[in-house]
Amino acid sequence: MTKRFSLDGQVAIVTGASRGLGFEMARAIAESGARVWMTARGKEQLEDSAARLRADGLDVAVRAFDLADGEACVKSIREIGDAEGGRLDILVNNAGINAWEPLAEATTSTWDRVMGTNMRAPYLLCREAARLMVPRGYGRIINIGSALSVVGRENIAAYVASKHGLAGMTRAMAAELGSKGVTVNMMAPGYFLTEINTTILARPGYEKGVSNRIPLGRWGDPEEAGGVVAFMASKASGYMNGHVLVVDGGLTETLVLPVDAE
């Protein structure tokens, strides 16, 4: 590992780190040398995931809290900052939720729940992180969006709106914090083979049908998302600010038709 990618001595927070992409992001950042605070709602699974990384010699700590609880979001960042002597170098806002509802059947409670987790919580975490980063003149904030941050899809209006909103918030914060030494970017993943997709992967032909529309011809490996975020957290990404980096195998940038439609 070259020095430009090293995170030695840095302190990071990764939300939704107990499984899936968040776990691989936490692993990649820790492998690059940072001390990583893994956060999620379920403490037991979080502890199990942290134990896996510690077994590999990585420096991780855990903090369980619910993103739907605004006070817990604020308190957690502040207490982690206190535990680290006021230092926080990296924040990865990975955790989020989805809700499938046709628009005519959708409820405002679903809208509020999705927005609370996917928009309000990252806003609070970014705000508190900035209060630690700005005085030190350095920081990396990485919001995790979705390929649906740049395109739309039916039956998930709240989720799509939240991920578009997160992209806008990323750009606004980048404009404000860049001159203070803090960069704010977004990684927007497409289809990855994670536990959260187990249900849809069980549908006959679904995985292949999606793969056929991706220029790379496959779903992403979670480790590939981890590597991208580790780069975005490093000094190597120092001139990247306000950028939405879509990592989806080319899905949203190309038109790939099924064979029978060509």
N, C-alpha and C positions, 0 to 999 in steps of 0.2 A: 504494500500500500504506500503510495507516495504521500508526501506531506500535504499536498493540496486537497486530498480526500480524507485526511485524518481528522477525527473528532476527539482526540486525546484531551482529557481533562474537562470536557464540556458536560453540561447537564441538559438532559432532554426530557420532555414529557410526550408520551404518545397515548392518545385516548383510544378506547376500543381495542386495547392491545392484548386481550386474553385469547383471541383467535383470529383466523383469517388473515386478511391483508395487514391489519394492525399488528398482529403478532410478528409477521415477517418484517414490517417496518421497524418495530422495536429491536428485533434481532440484528438487522442490518446496521442500524445506528449504533447499537452496543458493540458489534463486531468492529466498527470503525473507531472505537475507543471511548465513546461517551458513557456516562452513567445515565441510565434510562429509567425514568419513573413510568411504569406501566399502569394505566388506569382503565377501569371498566366498572360496570355496575355490580357484577357478581364476584364477591370476594374469593370464594372457594376456587372457581375456575381461574381467576386471576393469579392466585397463589400457585396453582398447579402449573400454569404457563410460565410463571417467573422461575419456578424450580427447574423447568426444562432448560432455560437459558443459563441459570446459575451452574447447572451441571456441565455446561460447556465453558465455564470460566468467565461468563459475562457479568458485568456489574449492573444489576437491576434492582429496583425497589418497587413497591406496589402502593397504590392508593385507590380504594374502592369508593365510588360515588356515582350518583345518578345524574346524567346530564339534564334531565327534566327538572332538577332541583337547582334553581339559579343560585341560591345561597351556598349550596354545596360546591358549585363550580368556583365561585369566588373564593370561598374558604380554602378549597383544596390547593389552588394555585398559590395563594398567600402562604399557606403552611409549608408547602414544598419549597417555596422560595426561602422561607425562614430556616428550614432544615438544611438548605444548601448555602447558607450565609448570604442570601440575597441574590444568588446567581441562578439565571435560567438563560440558556443559549438557544434552545430549540424547542418549539412547540409544534406538534403534529396533531391537527384536529381531524382525526380519522373516523370516530364513531358517528353513526347516523342510523336512521330508521326509514323504512318505506311503508307504504300502505296502498294496497290495490283497491280502488273504488271507481266504478264508472261515475262520471260527473253527475248524472241525474240522481244517483243514489248516495253521493258523497255527503258527509256531515261536517259542520264547522268544528266539531270536537276532533275529528281526524286531522283537519287542516291545522288546528292549534297545536296538536301533539307533534306532528311532523315538523312544523316550523319551530316549535320550542326546542326540539332536539337538534335539528339540522341547521338552524340559523341563530336562534337566541343564545344557545349554549356556546357555539364557536365565537360569537361576538363577545360574550363575557370572558371567555378564556383568552381570547386575543387581547382584550383590554387589560386584563390583569397581567398577562405576559409582557405587554408593552411597558407597563409600569415597572417591571423588573429589568427589561432589556434596555430601554432608552437611557437611563442614567449611566449605564456601562458602555453605551455607544455601539452595541453589537447585538444582533439576534437574527434568528431564522424562524419565521412563522410559515408553516406549510399546511394549507387547508386541503382536505381531500374531498374533491367533488365527485364527478361521474362523467362518463361520456354524455350523459343526459344534462350536463351543464352547458352543452353547446347545441344539442338537438332536442326534439320533443318526442314524446311517446304517449299513446293512449292509456287511459284508466289510472294514471298516477300523477294527476295534475299537481297535487301538493308536493310530492317528491321532486318533480321536475322544476317547479317554481323555486323550491328551497335550494336546489343545486345551482340554478341560474343566479339566484340571489347571493349565494355564497361566492360565486365568481365575481359578482359586482362588488361585494364587500371586500374581497381580496384586492381588487384593483384600487378601491378607495383607500384602504389602509396602506397599500404600497405607496400611493402618492403622498400620504401624510408621514409615514415613518421612514421612507428611504433616506431622507436627508439626515436622519438621526442614527443611521447605521444599521437599521433593522429592515430586512427584506421580507416581503410577503408574497408568496406564490401559491399556486394551486396545482396539484396533481389530479388529473381526471381519469380514473381507470375505466376500462371497458369490461368485457367479460373475463372473469378469472375463476379458476377452479378452487373455490373455497367452500367451507362448511355451510355458509349462508345460502349457497346455491344448490344444496343437496336436493331440495324438493323439485325445483324446475329441471334439474339434471336427470331426475327420474322419469320425466316425461319421454315416451318413446320418440326417438328421432330429434329431440330438442337440441342436444349438444352438437350433433352433426349439422343440423339446419342452421345454427348460429355460425358454426365454423365455416360453412360454405359461403358465408357473406363477409368473412374477414379475410383480407388479402393474404395474411400469414397462414390462413387455413387452420387455425387452432385457437383455443382459449389460452389466456395467459397463465403462467405459473406464478403463484404468490411471491416467490422469491424475486421475480422480475420487478414487481412493484416495490419491494423492499429496497432493491438496489437503486432505483430511480429516486426514492425519497432520501436515501443516504447521500446521494450526490447533491440533491437540492439543499440538504442540511449543511453541506461542506463549504469550504472557502472556494472550491472550484466553481460554484454557482454564483460567485459574488456579484456579477453584473446582471443577474437575472432578477427582475423585480416586477411584480404585477402581472406575471405571466401565467396563463393556464396551459399546462403541459398535458395534452391528452395522450394516454398510454393505452391504446385499444387495438393494436395490430393493424391500424389503418382503417378501421370500420367506419368512422364518421367522416373521413377525408376522401373516401372513394365510393364508387357505386359498383358493387359486385352482384351480379344477377345470378340466380340459380340456373343451372344448365338448361332446363326446359324453358327458360324465359329468354334465352339469348337468340 
